[in-house]
Amino acid sequence: MRSAARFCSASFPPSPSQRSWLWSPGLTLAGCSAIGHDIYGQVIAKGRGSDAREVWVSKVAAVCIGIVAVLLAYCFENQNVAFMAGLALSVAASCNFPVLGNGPFSGAAPRRAAP
């Protein structure tokens, strides 16, 4: 029991490089479910694909996302952590801003608030 307590206290608080591992399971799950359900299930199979096939595509996507993450980590190994965090936030903002900015002016926008 003492060795487990010593291990837990020695690894807390996590360093910045260890914190990135805390985010990766959620990002991987979101990415592979989007690829499996949205891209494969709705666009490629047009809703006619089986659930088992979507799960298989999601599993393959998770492996591919992991490989790409390792390759990108190797390529950006010597970059500043603050620069990389800013880069991630700027990419996220550039993806969300057009939707937030153009959504209210779209003809398909709802006239009432969502319930």
Secondary structure, DSSP 8 states (H G I E B T S, - for coil): -HHHHHHHHHT-S--HHHHHHHHHHHHHHHHHHIIIIIIIIIIISTT-S-HHHHHHHHHHHHHHHHHHHHHHHHHTTTS-HHHHHHHHHHHHHHHHHHHHHHGGGSTTS-SS---
